[in-house]
Amino acid sequence: MEKFRFLTAGESHGKCLTAIIEGLPANLDIDVDFINEELKRRQGGYGRGGRMQIESDTVEIMSGVRFGKTIGSPVTLVIKNRDFENWQNIMSANPKDITSDKAFTTYRPGHADYAGSVKYNQRDLRNILERSSARKTAIEVAVGAVAKLLLKQFGITASSKVLQIGNGKTEEEFHAEIDRAKAAGDTLGGKIEVTFENLPVGLGSYVHWDRTLDGRIAQAVMSVPAVKSVSIGNHHAYKMLGSEFHDEIFCEDGKITRKTNNAGGIEGGMSNGENIVVTAVMKPIPTLRKPLKSVDCITKEPTEAHFERSDTCAVEACAVVVESRIACVLANEILLKYGGDSIEELK
């Protein structure tokens, strides 16, 4: 079941990235400045590469909003790729423009190149790179920003922090780790924590596996490029006793309270009123200046992996993307539980 639905389209070096969002109630205030600020957050962080100097992402609303408010019809968002001016012929839809410029045939370990070329029967791996690139997370963050605007109507807020990059656990250590990796032509991943506060009790359900809130969140976060693991609540549960892990329940002035939140705000597949806390681990970016060994997809001869302009570390950006993915899940759950064709009716 989906109420807050969206589709995105666009390639890394194509003309634009696009999203169509369906299911938003009418009369929801849409703050374009807030969406653009979220896009700016995604582009920040120590260790980002040259693409961030080219692009300065801003959103254009093409439909579904009039005078700053939704009108109940699908909302269309567009982010233009500034770099497209240098790729117009290379990414042209016209067969008359066919060119081998920027084509490549050497697999990049850790990317979608090998599996994607087999699945879609492609010999030019540019056709795999363009859509599998994390560039598409820009439009996903814009969609997530719209979801956050809906959640804000109910006082639900999001925050995130970087817990670790490489072996570093402080900001100073993060920068040192990234500098060392960059000097060596290498990359780094890390661990992030995302928190959503002030949620109602009962989002999600235990009645079917695909309606559990933790299951939906985990799927949404695992689909973020480079995320390799997701946990909700205290991820040291495997080494704790039940008497240590489970959050005891108290009643103070008629209100249910907890002194701990090891469950991360979800019990039995449903929100329990505590903060939802999600931890995700991002692998090191698989595009390295120090190339990994690979083979050519046509000749099968040994070679070195193709290098495409990339970041050294994008963990801070990943945190923003994860926030956005979870916001979309929670917006959908709010609409499922409470319904309403206008924001007034929903409230």
Summary of the structure (lengths in Angstrom):
residues: 347
radius of gyration: 21.7
end to end distance: 20.9
largest distance: 73.7
contacts: 1108
relative contact order: 0.19
helix: 34%
strand: 23%
